[in-house]
Amino acid sequence: MKKYWVALSALCLLAVACGSNGNSDNTKPETTAPAAESHESAANDINKNPDYTKGLKLVAQNDCLTCHKVSGESTGPAYNKVAEKYAGADATTIKMLAEHIINGGSGHWGTVPMTPHPTLSEADAQQMVKYVLLLKDQE
């Protein structure tokens, strides 16, 4: 009897899991809201941006996420807050922020100092800044 219930349960789960994936009927109404589509499209666009992909890789390879998050509270400022503060940054601002990453310091976001990253190249630090600046509207 136990085998019967196990087999029946497995068949039910299979039926639910498969659903109507094989159904080629395209008459169902669209359920995705336009705002969600545009947000998803924007997220896909940012993922294709070389500054985003290169910067994300560099951030992941370093200790950045120890003190920072994309959004939310942490030891250091959230990346989306940094992006808001420096929205429209020019090459001079990007260079200044990259130097801040390399040299460390405090005063821009309170009293907690940012640890220096002296082994980071200027080019890599600037790439990381470009990544962060792209996160302005990301959650």
Backbone as a printed PyTorch tensor [residue, N CA C, xyz], in Angstrom:
tensor([[[  0.8160,  -1.1850,   0.0000],
         [  0.0000,   0.0000,   0.0000],
         [  0.8700,   1.2630,   0.0000]],

        [[  1.9780,   1.2100,   0.7610],
         [  2.8820,   2.3530,   0.8470],
         [  3.4740,   2.6530,  -0.5280]],

        [[  3.8350,   1.6170,  -1.2840],
         [  4.3980,   1.8020,  -2.6280],
         [  3.3840,   2.4840,  -3.5450]],

        [[  2.1170,   2.1130,  -3.3840],
         [  1.0500,   2.6940,  -4.1990],
         [  0.9840,   4.2070,  -3.9550]],

        [[  1.0000,   4.6370,  -2.6990],
         [  0.9120,   6.0530,  -2.3860],
         [  2.1420,   6.8210,  -2.8480]],

        [[  3.3100,   6.2150,  -2.7300],
         [  4.5330,   6.8510,  -3.2010],
         [  4.4770,   7.0450,  -4.7070]],

        [[  4.0490,   5.9900,  -5.4210],
         [  3.9470,   6.0780,  -6.8850],
         [  2.9110,   7.1160,  -7.2930]],

        [[  1.7690,   7.1410,  -6.6220],
         [  0.7210,   8.1070,  -6.9230],
         [  1.2020,   9.5340,  -6.6440]],

        [[  1.9030,   9.7290,  -5.5380],
         [  2.4450,  11.0480,  -5.2100],
         [  3.4500,  11.5130,  -6.2520]],

        [[  4.3060,  10.5920,  -6.6890],
         [  5.2950,  10.9280,  -7.7090],
         [  4.6230,  11.3370,  -9.0050]],

        [[  3.5530,  10.6010,  -9.3970],
         [  2.8280,  10.9560, -10.6220],
         [  2.1630,  12.3210, -10.4980]],

        [[  1.5990,  12.5970,  -9.3380],
         [  0.9700,  13.9070,  -9.1310],
         [  1.9970,  15.0320,  -9.2120]],

        [[  3.1360,  14.8460,  -8.5790],
         [  4.1900,  15.8490,  -8.6310],
         [  4.6880,  16.0520, -10.0570]],

        [[  4.8100,  14.9630, -10.8000],
         [  5.2420,  15.0470, -12.1970],
         [  4.2330,  15.8280, -13.0220]],

        [[  2.9570,  15.5630, -12.8010],
         [  1.9100,  16.2640, -13.5430],
         [  1.9240,  17.7550, -13.2270]],

        [[  2.0980,  18.0930, -11.9700],
         [  2.1340,  19.5060, -11.5750],
         [  3.3850,  20.1800, -12.1300]],

        [[  4.5100,  19.4970, -12.0490],
         [  5.7670,  20.0690, -12.5170],
         [  5.7500,  20.3000, -14.0140]],

        [[  5.1680,  19.3810, -14.7420],
         [  5.1340,  19.5180, -16.2000],
         [  4.1450,  20.5740, -16.6360]],

        [[  3.0440,  20.6980, -15.9250],
         [  2.0470,  21.7220, -16.2380],
         [  1.6590,  21.6910, -17.6900]],

        [[  1.6480,  22.8490, -18.3320],
         [  1.2830,  22.9410, -19.7390],
         [  2.4590,  23.4020, -20.5700]],

        [[  3.6790,  23.0200, -20.1820],
         [  4.8680,  23.4430, -20.9130],
         [  4.8430,  23.0120, -22.3580]],

        [[  4.2050,  21.8910, -22.6390],
         [  4.1540,  21.4050, -24.0130],
         [  3.0430,  22.0330, -24.8100]],

        [[  2.2170,  22.8440, -24.2140],
         [  1.0800,  23.4620, -24.8720],
         [  1.5560,  24.5650, -25.7920]],

        [[  1.1950,  24.4690, -27.0600],
         [  1.6240,  25.4840, -28.0250],
         [  0.5530,  26.5310, -28.2460]],

        [[ -0.5290,  26.4980, -27.4530],
         [ -1.6030,  27.4610, -27.5640],
         [ -1.1420,  28.7950, -27.0120]],

        [[ -1.0750,  29.8020, -27.8680],
         [ -0.5980,  31.1200, -27.4590],
         [ -1.7370,  32.0890, -27.2040]],

        [[ -2.9150,  31.5690, -26.8570],
         [ -4.0600,  32.4470, -26.6540],
         [ -4.1690,  32.9650, -25.2370]],

        [[ -3.2900,  32.5610, -24.3320],
         [ -3.3350,  33.0550, -22.9650],
         [ -2.9450,  34.5340, -22.9490]],

        [[ -3.6200,  35.3370, -22.1400],
         [ -3.2700,  36.7570, -22.0750],
         [ -1.9050,  36.9480, -21.4230]],

        [[ -1.2640,  38.0230, -21.7940],
         [  0.0400,  38.3680, -21.2260],
         [ -0.1490,  38.7590, -19.7760]],

        [[  0.6720,  38.1820, -18.8730],
         [  0.5110,  38.4580, -17.4520],
         [  1.6090,  39.3470, -16.8970]],

        [[  2.6180,  39.6570, -17.6710],
         [  3.7150,  40.4840, -17.1870],
         [  3.3570,  41.9470, -17.3580]],

        [[  3.4930,  42.7020, -16.2910],
         [  3.1820,  44.1240, -16.3390],
         [  4.2540,  44.8590, -17.1320]],

        [[  3.8960,  45.9080, -17.8600],
         [  4.8870,  46.6600, -18.6300],
         [  6.0310,  47.1950, -17.7760]],

        [[  5.7540,  47.6350, -16.5580],
         [  6.8270,  48.1460, -15.7000],
         [  7.8300,  47.0540, -15.3820]],

        [[  7.3430,  45.8580, -15.1320],
         [  8.2470,  44.7400, -14.8460],
         [  9.0780,  44.4090, -16.0750]],

        [[  8.4610,  44.4720, -17.2490],
         [  9.2000,  44.1980, -18.4790],
         [ 10.3140,  45.2150, -18.6790]],

        [[ 10.0230,  46.4920, -18.4550],
         [ 11.0440,  47.5120, -18.6710],
         [ 12.1590,  47.3880, -17.6410]],

        [[ 11.8020,  47.0230, -16.3870],
         [ 12.8340,  46.8280, -15.3630],
         [ 13.7060,  45.6360, -15.7210]],

        [[ 13.0600,  44.5450, -16.1790],
         [ 13.8160,  43.3560, -16.5750],
         [ 14.6860,  43.6670, -17.7810]],

        [[ 14.1670,  44.4400, -18.7210],
         [ 14.9410,  44.8180, -19.9000],
         [ 16.1370,  45.6750, -19.5020]],

        [[ 15.9310,  46.5960, -18.5740],
         [ 17.0410,  47.4420, -18.1050],
         [ 18.1030,  46.5990, -17.4260]],

        [[ 17.6720,  45.6030, -16.6310],
         [ 18.6390,  44.7270, -15.9620],
         [ 19.4230,  43.9290, -16.9880]],

        [[ 18.7460,  43.4650, -18.0390],
         [ 19.4440,  42.7310, -19.0910],
         [ 20.4220,  43.6270, -19.8280]],

        [[ 20.0430,  44.8850, -20.0580],
         [ 20.9250,  45.8190, -20.7440],
         [ 22.1860,  46.0870, -19.9290]],

        [[ 22.0420,  46.2790, -18.6320],
         [ 23.1980,  46.5670, -17.7900],
         [ 24.1390,  45.3630, -17.7510]],

        [[ 23.6020,  44.1550, -17.7930],
         [ 24.4300,  42.9510, -17.7770],
         [ 25.2710,  42.8140, -19.0440]],

        [[ 24.8680,  43.4820, -20.1060],
         [ 25.6090,  43.4360, -21.3730],
         [ 26.6550,  44.5350, -21.4730]],

        [[ 26.6160,  45.4740, -20.5400],
         [ 27.5440,  46.6010, -20.5530],
         [ 28.9300,  46.1180, -20.1140]],

        [[ 29.9610,  46.3210, -20.9450],
         [ 31.3040,  45.8500, -20.5780],
         [ 31.8420,  46.4780, -19.2920]],

        [[ 31.5000,  47.7310, -19.0100],
         [ 31.9300,  48.3560, -17.7540],
         [ 31.3120,  47.6300, -16.5610]],

        [[ 30.0780,  47.1930, -16.7170],
         [ 29.4070,  46.4590, -15.6540],
         [ 30.0560,  45.0910, -15.4430]],

        [[ 30.2260,  44.3380, -16.5100],
         [ 30.7510,  42.9740, -16.3680],
         [ 32.1990,  42.9570, -15.8760]],

        [[ 33.0270,  43.8470, -16.4000],
         [ 34.4230,  43.9050, -15.9560],
         [ 34.5160,  44.3770, -14.5060]],

        [[ 33.7520,  45.3990, -14.1540],
         [ 33.7680,  45.9230, -12.8020],
         [ 33.2330,  44.9220, -11.7900]],

        [[ 32.1630,  44.2320, -12.1550],
         [ 31.5980,  43.2140, -11.2760],
         [ 32.6190,  42.1150, -10.9830]],

        [[ 33.3460,  41.7150, -12.0020],
         [ 34.3700,  40.6820, -11.8270],
         [ 35.4670,  41.1630, -10.8770]],

        [[ 35.9020,  42.3950, -11.0370],
         [ 36.9430,  42.9540, -10.1670],
         [ 36.4630,  43.0910,  -8.7220]],

        [[ 35.2390,  43.5310,  -8.5430],
         [ 34.6740,  43.6730,  -7.1980],
         [ 34.6110,  42.2930,  -6.5320]],

        [[ 34.1950,  41.2910,  -7.2880],
         [ 34.0910,  39.9400,  -6.7400],
         [ 35.4650,  39.3620,  -6.3720]],

        [[ 36.5000,  39.7490,  -7.1080],
         [ 37.8450,  39.2340,  -6.8640],
         [ 38.5340,  39.9090,  -5.6820]],

        [[ 38.0270,  41.0440,  -5.2640],
         [ 38.6400,  41.7940,  -4.1690],
         [ 37.7610,  41.7010,  -2.9250]],

        [[ 38.1260,  42.4210,  -1.8880],
         [ 37.3990,  42.3290,  -0.6200],
         [ 36.2850,  43.3700,  -0.4760]],

        [[ 35.8270,  43.9200,  -1.5780],
         [ 34.8570,  45.0160,  -1.5520],
         [ 33.5610,  44.6540,  -0.8210]],

        [[ 33.0740,  43.4420,  -1.0590],
         [ 31.7850,  43.0500,  -0.5030],
         [ 31.8580,  42.7470,   0.9930]],

        [[ 33.0390,  42.8580,   1.5600],
         [ 33.1730,  42.7330,   3.0070],
         [ 32.5400,  43.9500,   3.6840]],

        [[ 32.6900,  45.1140,   3.0820],
         [ 32.1960,  46.3550,   3.6760],
         [ 31.0590,  47.0140,   2.8980]],

        [[ 30.8280,  46.6030,   1.6790],
         [ 29.8100,  47.2390,   0.8350],
         [ 28.8060,  46.2250,   0.3240]],

        [[ 27.5870,  46.7210,   0.0780],
         [ 26.5320,  45.9550,  -0.5890],
         [ 26.0250,  46.8130,  -1.7390]],

        [[ 25.3240,  46.1900,  -2.6680],
         [ 24.7310,  46.9730,  -3.7500],
         [ 23.6950,  47.9240,  -3.1660]],

        [[ 22.8630,  47.4210,  -2.2600],
         [ 21.9020,  48.2750,  -1.5630],
         [ 21.7870,  47.7800,  -0.1280]],

        [[ 21.4020,  48.6440,   0.7580],
         [ 21.2380,  48.2590,   2.1500],
         [ 22.4140,  48.6770,   3.0170]],

        [[ 22.1860,  48.5590,   4.3100],
         [ 23.1680,  48.9750,   5.3040],
         [ 24.3480,  48.0170,   5.3800]],

        [[ 25.5190,  48.5640,   5.5910],
         [ 26.7480,  47.8010,   5.7640],
         [ 27.7620,  48.7360,   6.4210]],

        [[ 28.9970,  48.2810,   6.5370],
         [ 30.0410,  49.1250,   7.1170],
         [ 30.2830,  50.3530,   6.2500]],

        [[ 30.3930,  50.1260,   4.9440],
         [ 30.5820,  51.2200,   3.9990],
         [ 29.2750,  51.5560,   3.3120]],

        [[ 29.2610,  52.6100,   2.5250],
         [ 28.0220,  53.0030,   1.8460],
         [ 27.6170,  51.9730,   0.7890]],

        [[ 26.3150,  51.8490,   0.5930],
         [ 25.7960,  50.9750,  -0.4600],
         [ 26.1940,  51.5450,  -1.8110]],

        [[ 26.4950,  50.6530,  -2.7430],
         [ 26.9250,  51.0920,  -4.0770],
         [ 25.8720,  51.9600,  -4.7630]],

        [[ 24.5890,  51.6350,  -4.5940],
         [ 23.5820,  52.4600,  -5.2700],
         [ 23.5330,  53.8740,  -4.6840]],

        [[ 23.8880,  54.0380,  -3.4000],
         [ 23.9560,  55.3780,  -2.7960],
         [ 25.1590,  56.1510,  -3.3380]],

        [[ 26.2740,  55.4570,  -3.5190],
         [ 27.4610,  56.0850,  -4.1130],
         [ 27.1220,  56.5380,  -5.5330]],

        [[ 26.4330,  55.6610,  -6.2730],
         [ 26.0600,  55.9880,  -7.6530],
         [ 25.1330,  57.2010,  -7.7000]],

        [[ 24.2090,  57.2980,  -6.7390],
         [ 23.3230,  58.4670,  -6.6870],
         [ 24.1100,  59.7400,  -6.4000]],

        [[ 25.0220,  59.6470,  -5.4440],
         [ 25.8080,  60.8330,  -5.0510],
         [ 26.6640,  61.3350,  -6.2050]],

        [[ 27.2190,  60.4170,  -6.9830],
         [ 28.1280,  60.8010,  -8.0620],
         [ 27.5050,  60.5970,  -9.4450]],

        [[ 26.1840,  60.7020,  -9.5340],
         [ 25.4970,  60.5610, -10.8160],
         [ 26.0420,  61.5810, -11.8070]],

        [[ 26.2620,  61.1560, -13.0220],
         [ 26.7900,  62.0460, -14.0460],
         [ 28.2760,  62.3370, -13.8840]],

        [[ 28.9750,  61.4700, -13.1810],
         [ 30.4100,  61.6810, -12.9170],
         [ 31.2040,  61.7610, -14.2130]],

        [[ 32.1400,  62.6860, -14.2320],
         [ 33.0250,  62.8200, -15.3850],
         [ 34.3240,  62.0600, -15.1090]],

        [[ 35.2550,  62.1150, -16.0540],
         [ 36.5180,  61.3800, -15.9430],
         [ 37.3110,  61.8090, -14.7060]],

        [[ 37.2480,  63.0820, -14.3490],
         [ 37.9690,  63.5750, -13.1760],
         [ 37.4040,  62.9620, -11.8890]],

        [[ 36.0980,  62.8860, -11.7970],
         [ 35.4640,  62.2930, -10.6230],
         [ 35.7570,  60.8020, -10.5400]],

        [[ 35.7210,  60.1200, -11.6760],
         [ 36.0300,  58.6880, -11.7080],
         [ 37.4620,  58.4560, -11.2340]],

        [[ 38.3730,  59.2970, -11.6810],
         [ 39.7790,  59.1890, -11.2560],
         [ 39.9080,  59.4380,  -9.7530]],

        [[ 39.2150,  60.4420,  -9.2360],
         [ 39.2510,  60.7560,  -7.8080],
         [ 38.7270,  59.5770,  -6.9820]],

        [[ 37.6160,  58.9810,  -7.4060],
         [ 37.0500,  57.8440,  -6.6780],
         [ 37.9640,  56.6230,  -6.7550]],

        [[ 38.6090,  56.4230,  -7.9020],
         [ 39.5490,  55.3100,  -8.0490],
         [ 40.7370,  55.5060,  -7.1040]],

        [[ 41.2200,  56.7360,  -6.9940],
         [ 42.3250,  57.0230,  -6.0770],
         [ 41.8960,  56.7940,  -4.6260]],

        [[ 40.6450,  57.0790,  -4.3170],
         [ 40.1170,  56.8450,  -2.9760],
         [ 40.0990,  55.3410,  -2.6740]],

        [[ 39.7740,  54.5310,  -3.6690],
         [ 39.7950,  53.0710,  -3.4880],
         [ 41.2270,  52.6000,  -3.2290]],

        [[ 42.1510,  53.1010,  -3.9910],
         [ 43.5570,  52.6740,  -3.8680],
         [ 44.1820,  53.1610,  -2.5630]],

        [[ 43.9580,  54.4370,  -2.2270],
         [ 44.6230,  55.0450,  -1.0640],
         [ 43.8410,  54.9100,   0.2400]],

        [[ 42.5390,  54.6040,   0.1520],
         [ 41.7070,  54.5510,   1.3460],
         [ 41.4270,  55.9460,   1.8560]],

        [[ 40.8840,  56.0300,   3.0480],
         [ 40.6080,  57.3360,   3.6430],
         [ 39.2440,  57.3700,   4.2880]],

        [[ 38.8680,  58.5600,   4.7470],
         [ 37.5530,  58.7340,   5.3740],
         [ 37.0750,  60.1500,   5.1310]],

        [[ 35.8450,  60.4060,   5.5370],
         [ 35.3000,  61.7530,   5.4160],
         [ 34.2400,  61.9010,   4.3460]],

        [[ 34.2250,  61.0300,   3.3650],
         [ 33.2170,  61.1350,   2.3080],
         [ 31.8650,  60.5820,   2.7650]],

        [[ 31.8920,  59.5620,   3.6370],
         [ 30.6650,  58.8860,   4.0580],
         [ 30.6130,  58.7150,   5.5710]],

        [[ 31.2660,  59.5530,   6.2980],
         [ 31.2600,  59.4430,   7.7500],
         [ 32.6720,  59.2210,   8.2740]],

        [[ 32.7440,  58.6760,   9.4770],
         [ 34.0370,  58.5610,  10.1400],
         [ 34.7290,  57.2120,   9.9510]],

        [[ 34.0090,  56.2050,   9.4750],
         [ 34.6220,  54.8870,   9.2810],
         [ 35.5410,  54.9590,   8.0660]],

        [[ 36.8370,  54.6950,   8.2710],
         [ 37.7690,  54.8000,   7.1430],
         [ 37.6520,  53.6160,   6.1790]],

        [[ 37.9030,  53.9130,   4.9120],
         [ 37.9840,  52.8510,   3.9100],
         [ 39.4200,  52.3570,   3.8900]],

        [[ 39.5840,  51.0570,   3.9370],
         [ 40.9380,  50.5040,   3.9170],
         [ 41.5580,  50.7110,   2.5480]],

        [[ 42.8450,  50.9690,   2.4930],
         [ 43.5100,  51.1590,   1.2030],
         [ 43.6620,  49.8290,   0.4580]],

        [[ 43.7550,  49.9280,  -0.8400],
         [ 43.9610,  48.7830,  -1.7190],
         [ 45.1350,  49.1030,  -2.6500]],

        [[ 46.3570,  49.1870,  -2.0840],
         [ 47.5140,  49.6560,  -2.8450],
         [ 47.9540,  48.7340,  -3.9770]],

        [[ 47.5350,  47.4930,  -3.9610],
         [ 47.9380,  46.5760,  -5.0400],
         [ 47.0260,  46.6840,  -6.2560]],

        [[ 45.9540,  47.4340,  -6.1380],
         [ 45.0150,  47.6130,  -7.2340],
         [ 45.5610,  48.6370,  -8.2260]],

        [[ 45.5070,  48.3280,  -9.4980],
         [ 45.9730,  49.2830, -10.5100],
         [ 44.9550,  50.4070, -10.6680]],

        [[ 45.4060,  51.5330, -11.1710],
         [ 44.5230,  52.6780, -11.4330],
         [ 43.4150,  52.2780, -12.4070]],

        [[ 43.7590,  51.5340, -13.4520],
         [ 42.7780,  51.1100, -14.4550],
         [ 41.7130,  50.2040, -13.8350]],

        [[ 42.1450,  49.2600, -12.9950],
         [ 41.1750,  48.3710, -12.3550],
         [ 40.2790,  49.1340, -11.3860]],

        [[ 40.8420,  50.0480, -10.6310],
         [ 40.0480,  50.8410,  -9.6940],
         [ 39.0250,  51.6950, -10.4500]],

        [[ 39.4280,  52.2780, -11.5720],
         [ 38.4890,  53.0670, -12.3740],
         [ 37.3850,  52.1760, -12.9440]],

        [[ 37.7360,  50.9500, -13.3270],
         [ 36.7380,  50.0210, -13.8470],
         [ 35.7150,  49.6770, -12.7620]],

        [[ 36.1910,  49.5300, -11.5370],
         [ 35.2970,  49.2450, -10.4170],
         [ 34.3730,  50.4400, -10.1480]],

        [[ 34.9060,  51.6370, -10.2510],
         [ 34.0940,  52.8390, -10.0690],
         [ 33.0090,  52.9050, -11.1410]],

        [[ 33.3640,  52.6110, -12.3790],
         [ 32.3690,  52.6350, -13.4630],
         [ 31.2490,  51.6380, -13.1920]],

        [[ 31.6150,  50.4710, -12.6870],
         [ 30.6110,  49.4650, -12.3080],
         [ 29.6710,  50.0300, -11.2470]],

        [[ 30.2370,  50.5960, -10.1930],
         [ 29.4280,  51.1300,  -9.1010],
         [ 28.4800,  52.2210,  -9.6020]],

        [[ 28.9890,  53.0900, -10.4670],
         [ 28.1650,  54.1920, -10.9700],
         [ 26.9880,  53.7030, -11.8190]],

        [[ 27.1090,  52.5170, -12.3840],
         [ 26.0130,  51.9370, -13.1690],
         [ 24.8890,  51.4070, -12.2840]],

        [[ 25.1160,  51.3170, -10.9900],
         [ 24.1400,  50.7280, -10.0740],
         [ 23.1510,  51.7280,  -9.4820]],

        [[ 23.0850,  52.9060, -10.0240],
         [ 22.2480,  53.9700,  -9.4710],
         [ 20.8240,  53.5180,  -9.2030]],

        [[ 20.1920,  52.8610, -10.1260],
         [ 18.7860,  52.4990,  -9.9720],
         [ 18.5710,  51.0120,  -9.7370]],

        [[ 19.6180,  50.3030,  -9.3930],
         [ 19.5080,  48.8570,  -9.1740],
         [ 19.1440,  48.5640,  -7.7210]],

        [[ 18.3710,  47.5530,  -7.5210],
         [ 18.0090,  47.1140,  -6.1570],
         [ 18.4600,  45.6970,  -5.9610]]])
